[in-house]
Amino acid sequence: MFFDAQFWPFLVAITLLTLSPGVDTLLVIRNTTRGGRRDGILTSLAICSGLFVHAAVSALGISVILLQSAWAFSALKLVGAAYMIWLGLQSLASARRGTPLPVAGCEVERQAVSCWVPLREGFLSNVLNPKTVVFYMAFLPQFIAPGDPALAKSLWLAGVHFLIANLWQIGIVLMLGRAGHWLARRSVSRTLDGATGMVMVAFGLKLALSQRPV
């Protein structure tokens, strides 16, 4: 169930999405600049912990839909495929603009804060982000078969995302000077956004064309 044929496409897609600079990366860099490596690592752990909340909410929605009918589940997957295509087009548009991550805007005065501050900021930033809620509701069903236990499978996939995202974000924390300047390059941003966009559009089209309502 966990390492089935759907796992590897999920791994590729979620890795590319994680590498694409966004709000989470920006917050990790900002808090590292403010309070040092400890704050950056705590922020990353808190952000990624919020993924399990979204996974549980997504699993609840999937379970309710499955109780209705297999046709409704197939319809949800079609909507999710369309949403992934839209995300991919957004990434391609961003790649065309070539807008780099605004690392310079993260420069704040160094200050000592309680460890609860970066934990609270990271967790709330993720959990209260409606885009993450919508993304998980659209994305996770693509990798859950009607016969799978929705909650267990969703939490497993969130755990994989948790690991990949933390490896990436904590890596940025540990190499902030070099990583920050690297992420601020227009060419890097365009490459990451372009690769993510192409994969998401292709993946969404494949899912949309392969879906057959039951």
N, CA and C atoms as a LAMMPS dump frame, in Angstrom:
ITEM: TIMESTEP
0
ITEM: NUMBER OF ATOMS
642
ITEM: BOX BOUNDS ff ff ff
-5.0000000000000000e+02 5.0000000000000000e+02
-5.0000000000000000e+02 5.0000000000000000e+02
-5.0000000000000000e+02 5.0000000000000000e+02
ITEM: ATOMS id mol type element x y z
1 1 1 N 0.823 -1.212 0
2 1 2 C 0 0 0
3 1 3 C 0.858 1.265 0
4 2 1 N 1.962 1.24 0.786
5 2 2 C 2.756 2.446 0.947
6 2 3 C 3.737 2.669 -0.203
7 3 1 N 4.362 1.587 -0.683
8 3 2 C 5.306 1.728 -1.793
9 3 3 C 4.715 1.123 -3.06
10 4 1 N 3.498 1.537 -3.381
11 4 2 C 2.844 1.025 -4.578
12 4 3 C 3.297 1.82 -5.799
13 5 1 N 2.687 1.537 -6.944
14 5 2 C 3.095 2.191 -8.189
15 5 3 C 2.862 3.691 -8.157
16 6 1 N 1.92 4.151 -7.34
17 6 2 C 1.616 5.571 -7.275
18 6 3 C 2.614 6.346 -6.419
19 7 1 N 3.4 5.631 -5.603
20 7 2 C 4.299 6.331 -4.681
21 7 3 C 5.385 7.104 -5.408
22 8 1 N 5.971 6.51 -6.451
23 8 2 C 7.116 7.132 -7.109
24 8 3 C 6.738 8.404 -7.853
25 9 1 N 5.609 8.44 -8.569
26 9 2 C 5.187 9.73 -9.135
27 9 3 C 4.95 10.782 -8.05
28 10 1 N 4.378 10.35 -6.917
29 10 2 C 4.171 11.279 -5.801
30 10 3 C 5.5 11.827 -5.32
31 11 1 N 6.509 10.958 -5.196
32 11 2 C 7.822 11.375 -4.701
33 11 3 C 8.442 12.418 -5.626
34 12 1 N 8.351 12.196 -6.925
35 12 2 C 8.908 13.15 -7.89
36 12 3 C 8.176 14.482 -7.808
37 13 1 N 6.842 14.428 -7.816
38 13 2 C 6.046 15.658 -7.806
39 13 3 C 6.259 16.458 -6.536
40 14 1 N 6.237 15.79 -5.381
41 14 2 C 6.341 16.519 -4.113
42 14 3 C 7.748 17.056 -3.909
43 15 1 N 8.761 16.374 -4.443
44 15 2 C 10.137 16.87 -4.335
45 15 3 C 10.301 18.155 -5.144
46 16 1 N 9.782 18.161 -6.376
47 16 2 C 9.872 19.366 -7.203
48 16 3 C 9.106 20.527 -6.576
49 17 1 N 7.945 20.246 -6.038
50 17 2 C 7.162 21.299 -5.398
51 17 3 C 7.878 21.852 -4.168
52 18 1 N 8.569 20.989 -3.444
53 18 2 C 9.308 21.427 -2.264
54 18 3 C 10.482 22.313 -2.649
55 19 1 N 11.163 21.966 -3.73
56 19 2 C 12.329 22.734 -4.16
57 19 3 C 11.953 24.093 -4.737
58 20 1 N 10.723 24.231 -5.209
59 20 2 C 10.29 25.507 -5.779
60 20 3 C 10.131 26.541 -4.669
61 21 1 N 10.904 27.64 -4.698
62 21 2 C 10.872 28.62 -3.601
63 21 3 C 9.487 29.211 -3.4
64 22 1 N 9.113 29.365 -2.138
65 22 2 C 7.801 29.915 -1.839
66 22 3 C 7.748 30.518 -0.448
67 23 1 N 6.539 30.637 0.088
68 23 2 C 6.323 31.295 1.377
69 23 3 C 7.066 30.571 2.501
70 24 1 N 7.039 29.251 2.498
71 24 2 C 7.695 28.497 3.57
72 24 3 C 9.197 28.757 3.576
73 25 1 N 9.813 28.72 2.397
74 25 2 C 11.247 28.974 2.299
75 25 3 C 11.574 30.377 2.788
76 26 1 N 10.741 31.323 2.414
77 26 2 C 10.943 32.713 2.81
78 26 3 C 10.891 32.867 4.325
79 27 1 N 9.924 32.214 4.975
80 27 2 C 9.787 32.314 6.422
81 27 3 C 10.969 31.662 7.135
82 28 1 N 11.421 30.517 6.622
83 28 2 C 12.584 29.847 7.223
84 28 3 C 13.819 30.744 7.144
85 29 1 N 14.034 31.369 5.977
86 29 2 C 15.19 32.254 5.815
87 29 3 C 15.077 33.466 6.724
88 30 1 N 13.88 34.045 6.793
89 30 2 C 13.688 35.23 7.627
90 30 3 C 13.971 34.934 9.095
91 31 1 N 13.434 33.819 9.589
92 31 2 C 13.621 33.489 11
93 31 3 C 15.051 33.075 11.306
94 32 1 N 15.729 32.466 10.343
95 32 2 C 17.146 32.131 10.541
96 32 3 C 17.973 33.398 10.635
97 33 1 N 17.655 34.35 9.78
98 33 2 C 18.367 35.635 9.805
99 33 3 C 18.098 36.372 11.115
100 34 1 N 16.888 36.233 11.622
101 34 2 C 16.515 36.926 12.857
102 34 3 C 17.133 36.284 14.098
103 35 1 N 17.016 34.96 14.204
104 35 2 C 17.407 34.323 15.456
105 35 3 C 18.458 33.241 15.35
106 36 1 N 19.025 33.025 14.168
107 36 2 C 20.071 32.021 14.018
108 36 3 C 19.531 30.671 13.576
109 37 1 N 20.434 29.7 13.535
110 37 2 C 20.086 28.373 13.024
111 37 3 C 18.992 27.699 13.841
112 38 1 N 19.003 27.899 15.157
113 38 2 C 17.97 27.273 15.996
114 38 3 C 16.58 27.689 15.538
115 39 1 N 16.391 28.991 15.328
116 39 2 C 15.072 29.479 14.913
117 39 3 C 14.697 28.958 13.53
118 40 1 N 15.683 28.871 12.637
119 40 2 C 15.398 28.365 11.3
120 40 3 C 14.961 26.913 11.308
121 41 1 N 15.659 26.097 12.096
122 41 2 C 15.327 24.67 12.175
123 41 3 C 13.961 24.473 12.833
124 42 1 N 13.698 25.205 13.914
125 42 2 C 12.402 25.09 14.587
126 42 3 C 11.267 25.536 13.67
127 43 1 N 11.512 26.587 12.895
128 43 2 C 10.497 27.059 11.944
129 43 3 C 10.191 25.988 10.912
130 44 1 N 11.23 25.355 10.383
131 44 2 C 11.04 24.297 9.384
132 44 3 C 10.257 23.127 9.963
133 45 1 N 10.626 22.688 11.166
134 45 2 C 9.925 21.565 11.8
135 45 3 C 8.453 21.899 12.044
136 46 1 N 8.19 23.141 12.46
137 46 2 C 6.811 23.54 12.743
138 46 3 C 5.988 23.642 11.463
139 47 1 N 6.583 24.222 10.431
140 47 2 C 5.885 24.317 9.147
141 47 3 C 5.482 22.933 8.663
142 48 1 N 6.429 22.022 8.693
143 48 2 C 6.177 20.678 8.159
144 48 3 C 5.245 19.868 9.048
145 49 1 N 5.193 20.182 10.34
146 49 2 C 4.247 19.497 11.222
147 49 3 C 2.812 19.82 10.827
148 50 1 N 2.601 21.013 10.296
149 50 2 C 1.268 21.391 9.848
150 50 3 C 0.754 20.533 8.711
151 51 1 N 1.671 19.879 7.98
152 51 2 C 1.263 19.023 6.871
153 51 3 C 0.383 17.866 7.343
154 52 1 N 0.624 17.375 8.565
155 52 2 C -0.169 16.254 9.081
156 52 3 C -1.608 16.69 9.367
157 53 1 N -1.772 17.968 9.739
158 53 2 C -3.122 18.488 9.95
159 53 3 C -3.869 18.498 8.616
160 54 1 N -3.214 18.998 7.576
161 54 2 C -3.836 19.035 6.259
162 54 3 C -4.125 17.628 5.739
163 55 1 N -3.203 16.693 6.024
164 55 2 C -3.407 15.309 5.575
165 55 3 C -4.628 14.697 6.245
166 56 1 N -4.789 14.966 7.554
167 56 2 C -5.933 14.418 8.277
168 56 3 C -7.245 15.011 7.755
169 57 1 N -7.25 16.325 7.5
170 57 2 C -8.447 16.98 6.951
171 57 3 C -8.767 16.415 5.566
172 58 1 N -7.725 16.248 4.752
173 58 2 C -7.91 15.687 3.419
174 58 3 C -8.473 14.279 3.497
175 59 1 N -7.923 13.464 4.413
176 59 2 C -8.394 12.085 4.557
177 59 3 C -9.85 12.036 4.981
178 60 1 N -10.255 12.945 5.857
179 60 2 C -11.653 12.997 6.292
180 60 3 C -12.563 13.304 5.106
181 61 1 N -12.141 14.277 4.301
182 61 2 C -12.932 14.616 3.117
183 61 3 C -13.005 13.464 2.135
184 62 1 N -11.876 12.779 1.941
185 62 2 C -11.849 11.631 1.027
186 62 3 C -12.766 10.527 1.53
187 63 1 N -12.723 10.266 2.849
188 63 2 C -13.554 9.204 3.431
189 63 3 C -15.035 9.502 3.255
190 64 1 N -15.418 10.764 3.462
191 64 2 C -16.824 11.147 3.3
192 64 3 C -17.263 10.949 1.856
193 65 1 N -16.403 11.35 0.921
194 65 2 C -16.733 11.215 -0.504
195 65 3 C -16.832 9.742 -0.898
196 66 1 N -15.937 8.912 -0.363
197 66 2 C -15.976 7.48 -0.67
198 66 3 C -17.258 6.829 -0.171
199 67 1 N -17.783 7.343 0.957
200 67 2 C -19.037 6.812 1.477
201 67 3 C -20.208 7.153 0.551
202 68 1 N -20.063 8.225 -0.199
203 68 2 C -21.132 8.632 -1.116
204 68 3 C -21.168 7.713 -2.338
205 69 1 N -20.051 7.658 -3.064
206 69 2 C -20.006 6.791 -4.24
207 69 3 C -18.614 6.804 -4.849
208 70 1 N -18.292 5.758 -5.574
209 70 2 C -17.026 5.702 -6.295
210 70 3 C -16.998 6.758 -7.391
211 71 1 N -18.18 7.066 -7.956
212 71 2 C -18.235 8.092 -8.995
213 71 3 C -17.809 9.448 -8.438
214 72 1 N -18.253 9.754 -7.214
215 72 2 C -17.88 11.031 -6.592
216 72 3 C -16.383 11.083 -6.347
217 73 1 N -15.808 9.948 -5.971
218 73 2 C -14.358 9.886 -5.748
219 73 3 C -13.613 10.148 -7.057
220 74 1 N -14.086 9.554 -8.149
221 74 2 C -13.47 9.786 -9.453
222 74 3 C -13.608 11.256 -9.862
223 75 1 N -14.755 11.854 -9.544
224 75 2 C -14.958 13.266 -9.86
225 75 3 C -13.984 14.138 -9.076
226 76 1 N -13.752 13.785 -7.803
227 76 2 C -12.788 14.525 -6.986
228 76 3 C -11.395 14.45 -7.6
229 77 1 N -11.029 13.268 -8.096
230 77 2 C -9.708 13.111 -8.698
231 77 3 C -9.593 13.919 -9.987
232 78 1 N -10.67 14.024 -10.737
233 78 2 C -10.656 14.856 -11.942
234 78 3 C -10.474 16.332 -11.589
235 79 1 N -11.162 16.773 -10.547
236 79 2 C -11.001 18.152 -10.086
237 79 3 C -9.559 18.382 -9.625
238 80 1 N -9.013 17.391 -8.919
239 80 2 C -7.627 17.5 -8.463
240 80 3 C -6.657 17.577 -9.635
241 81 1 N -6.907 16.795 -10.665
242 81 2 C -6.046 16.83 -11.851
243 81 3 C -6.094 18.215 -12.499
244 82 1 N -7.298 18.789 -12.591
245 82 2 C -7.44 20.134 -13.169
246 82 3 C -6.696 21.165 -12.316
247 83 1 N -6.772 21 -11
248 83 2 C -6.085 21.929 -10.099
249 83 3 C -4.574 21.827 -10.268
250 84 1 N -4.049 20.618 -10.45
251 84 2 C -2.612 20.459 -10.652
252 84 3 C -2.164 21.089 -11.96
253 85 1 N -2.999 20.963 -12.998
254 85 2 C -2.678 21.612 -14.271
255 85 3 C -2.617 23.12 -14.073
256 86 1 N -3.58 23.66 -13.325
257 86 2 C -3.596 25.091 -13.05
258 86 3 C -2.347 25.514 -12.28
259 87 1 N -1.948 24.731 -11.258
260 87 2 C -0.725 25.039 -10.513
261 87 3 C 0.495 25.013 -11.433
262 88 1 N 0.517 24.023 -12.325
263 88 2 C 1.634 23.922 -13.256
264 88 3 C 1.712 25.135 -14.169
265 89 1 N 0.575 25.585 -14.661
266 89 2 C 0.548 26.774 -15.515
267 89 3 C 0.994 28.016 -14.746
268 90 1 N 0.626 28.085 -13.472
269 90 2 C 1.073 29.195 -12.636
270 90 3 C 2.59 29.186 -12.486
271 91 1 N 3.167 28.001 -12.287
272 91 2 C 4.626 27.877 -12.161
273 91 3 C 5.318 28.25 -13.471
274 92 1 N 4.736 27.839 -14.598
275 92 2 C 5.314 28.183 -15.894
276 92 3 C 5.254 29.695 -16.133
277 93 1 N 4.154 30.311 -15.704
278 93 2 C 4.044 31.764 -15.831
279 93 3 C 5.084 32.455 -14.959
280 94 1 N 5.301 31.918 -13.763
281 94 2 C 6.317 32.477 -12.87
282 94 3 C 7.71 32.311 -13.461
283 95 1 N 7.948 31.153 -14.1
284 95 2 C 9.245 30.923 -14.737
285 95 3 C 9.469 31.911 -15.873
286 96 1 N 8.399 32.2 -16.61
287 96 2 C 8.519 33.158 -17.72
288 96 3 C 8.854 34.553 -17.21
289 97 1 N 8.231 34.932 -16.076
290 97 2 C 8.527 36.249 -15.495
291 97 3 C 9.929 36.275 -14.91
292 98 1 N 10.368 35.119 -14.383
293 98 2 C 11.706 35.04 -13.808
294 98 3 C 11.844 35.82 -12.518
295 99 1 N 10.8 35.778 -11.676
296 99 2 C 10.849 36.5 -10.408
297 99 3 C 11.571 35.671 -9.354
298 100 1 N 12.732 36.135 -8.867
299 100 2 C 13.477 35.356 -7.88
300 100 3 C 12.861 35.468 -6.492
301 101 1 N 13.25 34.568 -5.609
302 101 2 C 12.79 34.646 -4.229
303 101 3 C 13.346 35.923 -3.597
304 102 1 N 12.497 36.773 -2.984
305 102 2 C 12.973 38.049 -2.437
306 102 3 C 13.738 37.869 -1.137
307 103 1 N 14.915 37.248 -1.229
308 103 2 C 15.713 36.973 -0.038
309 103 3 C 16.126 38.258 0.659
310 104 1 N 16.375 39.295 -0.124
311 104 2 C 16.802 40.553 0.482
312 104 3 C 15.76 41.088 1.448
313 105 1 N 14.497 40.795 1.186
314 105 2 C 13.434 41.263 2.059
315 105 3 C 13.378 40.55 3.392
316 106 1 N 14.206 39.497 3.553
317 106 2 C 14.206 38.74 4.8
318 106 3 C 15.181 39.309 5.814
319 107 1 N 15.948 40.292 5.436
320 107 2 C 16.978 40.812 6.316
321 107 3 C 16.322 41.627 7.427
322 108 1 N 16.386 41.108 8.652
323 108 2 C 15.812 41.793 9.809
324 108 3 C 16.872 41.863 10.893
325 109 1 N 16.64 42.694 11.858
326 109 2 C 17.608 42.856 12.936
327 109 3 C 17.695 41.585 13.774
328 110 1 N 18.922 41.143 14.052
329 110 2 C 19.126 39.917 14.822
330 110 3 C 18.618 40.12 16.24
331 111 1 N 17.818 39.203 16.735
332 111 2 C 17.27 39.33 18.08
333 111 3 C 17.013 37.956 18.664
334 112 1 N 17.101 37.892 19.991
335 112 2 C 16.862 36.637 20.687
336 112 3 C 15.379 36.542 21.041
337 113 1 N 14.755 35.444 20.666
338 113 2 C 13.346 35.238 20.982
339 113 3 C 13.177 33.848 21.582
340 114 1 N 12.062 33.639 22.241
341 114 2 C 11.754 32.328 22.795
342 114 3 C 11.63 31.301 21.67
343 115 1 N 11.959 30.043 21.986
344 115 2 C 11.867 28.993 20.968
345 115 3 C 10.427 28.78 20.505
346 116 1 N 9.466 29.226 21.331
347 116 2 C 8.065 29.066 20.947
348 116 3 C 7.662 30.012 19.825
349 117 1 N 8.408 31.102 19.665
350 117 2 C 8.057 32.076 18.621
351 117 3 C 8.204 31.479 17.22
352 118 1 N 9.385 30.929 16.855
353 118 2 C 9.483 30.322 15.52
354 118 3 C 8.578 29.105 15.355
355 119 1 N 8.351 28.351 16.442
356 119 2 C 7.45 27.202 16.359
357 119 3 C 6.03 27.652 16.054
358 120 1 N 5.591 28.687 16.764
359 120 2 C 4.236 29.201 16.543
360 120 3 C 4.106 29.805 15.148
361 121 1 N 5.082 30.592 14.747
362 121 2 C 5.023 31.24 13.436
363 121 3 C 4.985 30.215 12.304
364 122 1 N 5.85 29.204 12.41
365 122 2 C 5.908 28.192 11.358
366 122 3 C 4.642 27.365 11.274
367 123 1 N 4.148 26.914 12.424
368 123 2 C 2.965 26.052 12.442
369 123 3 C 1.735 26.801 11.943
370 124 1 N 1.509 28.01 12.456
371 124 2 C 0.324 28.769 12.065
372 124 3 C 0.403 29.207 10.604
373 125 1 N 1.616 29.518 10.144
374 125 2 C 1.783 29.909 8.746
375 125 3 C 1.327 28.801 7.811
376 126 1 N 1.598 27.558 8.185
377 126 2 C 1.22 26.43 7.343
378 126 3 C -0.246 26.045 7.52
379 127 1 N -0.667 25.88 8.764
380 127 2 C -2.022 25.393 9.035
381 127 3 C -3.087 26.386 8.575
382 128 1 N -2.81 27.683 8.685
383 128 2 C -3.802 28.693 8.333
384 128 3 C -3.707 29.141 6.878
385 129 1 N -2.867 28.458 6.112
386 129 2 C -2.721 28.813 4.7
387 129 3 C -3.779 28.065 3.881
388 130 1 N -4.795 28.759 3.364
389 130 2 C -5.865 28.059 2.634
390 130 3 C -5.365 27.369 1.37
391 131 1 N -4.282 27.877 0.788
392 131 2 C -3.746 27.256 -0.416
393 131 3 C -3.246 25.843 -0.125
394 132 1 N -2.668 25.649 1.069
395 132 2 C -2.179 24.318 1.442
396 132 3 C -3.335 23.358 1.655
397 133 1 N -4.413 23.853 2.265
398 133 2 C -5.606 23.02 2.464
399 133 3 C -6.143 22.538 1.124
400 134 1 N -6.314 23.477 0.193
401 134 2 C -6.858 23.142 -1.124
402 134 3 C -5.912 22.195 -1.864
403 135 1 N -4.604 22.471 -1.751
404 135 2 C -3.631 21.643 -2.448
405 135 3 C -3.688 20.196 -1.958
406 136 1 N -3.725 19.989 -0.671
407 136 2 C -3.76 18.624 -0.135
408 136 3 C -5.062 17.916 -0.499
409 137 1 N -6.159 18.656 -0.489
410 137 2 C -7.439 18.044 -0.862
411 137 3 C -7.439 17.61 -2.325
412 138 1 N -6.726 18.38 -3.171
413 138 2 C -6.687 18.047 -4.593
414 138 3 C -5.586 17.049 -4.925
415 139 1 N -4.482 17.117 -4.195
416 139 2 C -3.285 16.356 -4.557
417 139 3 C -3.295 14.928 -4.01
418 140 1 N -3.568 14.773 -2.733
419 140 2 C -3.457 13.447 -2.11
420 140 3 C -4.393 12.396 -2.702
421 141 1 N -5.638 12.739 -3.081
422 141 2 C -6.512 11.693 -3.636
423 141 3 C -5.95 11.025 -4.886
424 142 1 N -5.036 11.709 -5.581
425 142 2 C -4.458 11.113 -6.791
426 142 3 C -3.64 9.861 -6.464
427 143 1 N -3.232 9.726 -5.209
428 143 2 C -2.349 8.631 -4.822
429 143 3 C -3.005 7.682 -3.813
430 144 1 N -4.321 7.804 -3.679
431 144 2 C -5.058 6.939 -2.759
432 144 3 C -6.115 6.177 -3.546
433 145 1 N -6.017 4.878 -3.534
434 145 2 C -6.991 4.032 -4.229
435 145 3 C -8.228 3.866 -3.354
436 146 1 N -9.386 3.605 -3.963
437 146 2 C -10.615 3.433 -3.178
438 146 3 C -10.494 2.388 -2.074
439 147 1 N -9.641 1.388 -2.252
440 147 2 C -9.513 0.354 -1.235
441 147 3 C -8.517 0.672 -0.138
442 148 1 N -7.777 1.759 -0.26
443 148 2 C -6.773 2.121 0.747
444 148 3 C -7.426 2.767 1.963
445 149 1 N -6.855 2.561 3.16
446 149 2 C -7.317 3.319 4.334
447 149 3 C -6.893 4.773 4.163
448 150 1 N -7.846 5.667 3.974
449 150 2 C -7.541 7.047 3.586
450 150 3 C -6.656 7.767 4.595
451 151 1 N -6.953 7.636 5.892
452 151 2 C -6.191 8.357 6.903
453 151 3 C -4.752 7.87 6.959
454 152 1 N -4.566 6.55 7.023
455 152 2 C -3.208 6.001 7.113
456 152 3 C -2.376 6.369 5.895
457 153 1 N -2.977 6.275 4.708
458 153 2 C -2.244 6.588 3.484
459 153 3 C -1.931 8.078 3.41
460 154 1 N -2.879 8.929 3.799
461 154 2 C -2.654 10.372 3.771
462 154 3 C -1.541 10.773 4.731
463 155 1 N -1.55 10.211 5.94
464 155 2 C -0.513 10.534 6.916
465 155 3 C 0.854 10.019 6.463
466 156 1 N 0.876 8.867 5.804
467 156 2 C 2.128 8.329 5.254
468 156 3 C 2.7 9.271 4.195
469 157 1 N 1.857 9.735 3.273
470 157 2 C 2.315 10.65 2.239
471 157 3 C 2.761 11.983 2.836
472 158 1 N 2.04 12.449 3.854
473 158 2 C 2.445 13.679 4.542
474 158 3 C 3.789 13.483 5.236
475 159 1 N 4.031 12.271 5.76
476 159 2 C 5.309 11.982 6.399
477 159 3 C 6.467 12.052 5.408
478 160 1 N 6.233 11.556 4.199
479 160 2 C 7.257 11.651 3.149
480 160 3 C 7.512 13.115 2.815
481 161 1 N 6.437 13.882 2.671
482 161 2 C 6.567 15.316 2.398
483 161 3 C 7.299 16.008 3.539
484 162 1 N 6.984 15.645 4.778
485 162 2 C 7.631 16.197 5.974
486 162 3 C 9.139 15.989 5.907
487 163 1 N 9.561 14.789 5.559
488 163 2 C 10.984 14.462 5.51
489 163 3 C 11.697 15.254 4.411
490 164 1 N 11.126 15.264 3.215
491 164 2 C 11.76 15.953 2.083
492 164 3 C 11.841 17.451 2.336
493 165 1 N 10.73 18.035 2.82
494 165 2 C 10.703 19.477 3.057
495 165 3 C 11.696 19.885 4.136
496 166 1 N 11.81 19.087 5.193
497 166 2 C 12.763 19.424 6.247
498 166 3 C 14.202 19.29 5.777
499 167 1 N 14.491 18.262 4.992
500 167 2 C 15.85 18.123 4.462
501 167 3 C 16.227 19.346 3.629
502 168 1 N 15.29 19.819 2.819
503 168 2 C 15.546 20.976 1.968
504 168 3 C 15.67 22.263 2.781
505 169 1 N 14.708 22.507 3.664
506 169 2 C 14.688 23.762 4.407
507 169 3 C 15.8 23.851 5.445
508 170 1 N 16.078 22.745 6.125
509 170 2 C 17.165 22.765 7.105
510 170 3 C 18.502 22.871 6.386
511 171 1 N 18.595 22.292 5.2
512 171 2 C 19.8 22.471 4.396
513 171 3 C 20.032 23.936 4.077
514 172 1 N 18.948 24.664 3.768
515 172 2 C 19.061 26.098 3.517
516 172 3 C 19.513 26.825 4.774
517 173 1 N 18.965 26.424 5.921
518 173 2 C 19.345 27.042 7.19
519 173 3 C 20.842 26.881 7.442
520 174 1 N 21.355 25.689 7.221
521 174 2 C 22.761 25.402 7.524
522 174 3 C 23.714 26.078 6.541
523 175 1 N 23.222 26.436 5.371
524 175 2 C 24.064 27.096 4.373
525 175 3 C 23.41 28.398 3.937
526 176 1 N 22.915 29.172 4.903
527 176 2 C 22.066 30.31 4.57
528 176 3 C 22.737 31.308 3.644
529 177 1 N 23.978 31.656 3.903
530 177 2 C 24.651 32.652 3.08
531 177 3 C 24.678 32.242 1.619
532 178 1 N 25.198 31.061 1.352
533 178 2 C 25.303 30.585 -0.028
534 178 3 C 23.928 30.277 -0.616
535 179 1 N 23.112 29.577 0.163
536 179 2 C 21.799 29.172 -0.339
537 179 3 C 20.912 30.38 -0.625
538 180 1 N 20.976 31.384 0.24
539 180 2 C 20.152 32.569 0.045
540 180 3 C 20.49 33.276 -1.255
541 181 1 N 21.784 33.471 -1.504
542 181 2 C 22.192 34.128 -2.746
543 181 3 C 21.859 33.263 -3.958
544 182 1 N 21.971 31.953 -3.808
545 182 2 C 21.669 31.035 -4.909
546 182 3 C 20.189 31.096 -5.268
547 183 1 N 19.336 31.072 -4.231
548 183 2 C 17.896 31.124 -4.469
549 183 3 C 17.457 32.473 -5.024
550 184 1 N 18.262 33.526 -4.755
551 184 2 C 17.909 34.857 -5.231
552 184 3 C 18.231 35.049 -6.708
553 185 1 N 18.935 34.089 -7.309
554 185 2 C 19.27 34.213 -8.728
555 185 3 C 18.023 33.969 -9.592
556 186 1 N 17.851 34.823 -10.581
557 186 2 C 16.718 34.698 -11.483
558 186 3 C 16.738 33.369 -12.24
559 187 1 N 17.943 32.937 -12.656
560 187 2 C 18.059 31.703 -13.441
561 187 3 C 17.644 30.481 -12.628
562 188 1 N 17.979 30.478 -11.336
563 188 2 C 17.618 29.359 -10.467
564 188 3 C 16.109 29.305 -10.286
565 189 1 N 15.519 30.472 -10.011
566 189 2 C 14.072 30.536 -9.827
567 189 3 C 13.331 30.082 -11.084
568 190 1 N 13.797 30.522 -12.233
569 190 2 C 13.139 30.147 -13.483
570 190 3 C 13.261 28.653 -13.75
571 191 1 N 14.425 28.087 -13.447
572 191 2 C 14.628 26.654 -13.679
573 191 3 C 13.717 25.816 -12.789
574 192 1 N 13.667 26.157 -11.493
575 192 2 C 12.843 25.401 -10.556
576 192 3 C 11.354 25.541 -10.886
577 193 1 N 10.929 26.767 -11.165
578 193 2 C 9.521 26.985 -11.499
579 193 3 C 9.157 26.294 -12.811
580 194 1 N 10.056 26.369 -13.783
581 194 2 C 9.783 25.744 -15.076
582 194 3 C 9.675 24.238 -14.974
583 195 1 N 10.613 23.615 -14.249
584 195 2 C 10.593 22.16 -14.079
585 195 3 C 9.336 21.724 -13.333
586 196 1 N 9.006 22.46 -12.261
587 196 2 C 7.803 22.135 -11.491
588 196 3 C 6.549 22.279 -12.35
589 197 1 N 6.48 23.362 -13.114
590 197 2 C 5.309 23.607 -13.951
591 197 3 C 5.1 22.528 -14.991
592 198 1 N 6.175 22.129 -15.679
593 198 2 C 6.048 21.106 -16.721
594 198 3 C 5.613 19.766 -16.14
595 199 1 N 6.197 19.395 -14.995
596 199 2 C 5.842 18.115 -14.375
597 199 3 C 4.39 18.129 -13.91
598 200 1 N 3.958 19.236 -13.288
599 200 2 C 2.593 19.297 -12.777
600 200 3 C 1.562 19.281 -13.906
601 201 1 N 1.826 20.012 -14.986
602 201 2 C 0.896 20.016 -16.114
603 201 3 C 0.821 18.623 -16.742
604 202 1 N 1.989 18.007 -16.968
605 202 2 C 2.017 16.674 -17.57
606 202 3 C 1.328 15.653 -16.673
607 203 1 N 1.583 15.756 -15.378
608 203 2 C 0.992 14.828 -14.425
609 203 3 C -0.522 15.01 -14.37
610 204 1 N -0.966 16.272 -14.339
611 204 2 C -2.397 16.543 -14.3
612 204 3 C -3.105 16.053 -15.548
613 205 1 N -2.496 16.262 -16.726
614 205 2 C -3.093 15.788 -17.976
615 205 3 C -3.182 14.271 -17.997
616 206 1 N -2.127 13.609 -17.541
617 206 2 C -2.122 12.14 -17.508
618 206 3 C -3.246 11.621 -16.622
619 207 1 N -3.409 12.247 -15.445
620 207 2 C -4.463 11.821 -14.529
621 207 3 C -5.851 12.085 -15.108
622 208 1 N -6.014 13.256 -15.717
623 208 2 C -7.32 13.609 -16.277
624 208 3 C -7.713 12.659 -17.405
625 209 1 N -6.756 12.29 -18.245
626 209 2 C -7.05 11.424 -19.382
627 209 3 C -7.242 9.969 -18.966
628 210 1 N -6.678 9.598 -17.812
629 210 2 C -6.768 8.191 -17.402
630 210 3 C -7.955 7.91 -16.496
631 211 1 N -8.582 8.978 -15.974
632 211 2 C -9.708 8.787 -15.051
633 211 3 C -10.94 8.284 -15.784
634 212 1 N -11.589 7.316 -15.191
635 212 2 C -12.859 6.795 -15.728
636 212 3 C -13.857 6.678 -14.574
637 213 1 N -14.869 7.511 -14.527
638 213 2 C -15.836 7.381 -13.454
639 213 3 C -16.41 5.986 -13.377
640 214 1 N -16.542 5.493 -12.154
641 214 2 C -17.053 4.117 -11.953
642 214 3 C -18.56 4.119 -11.972
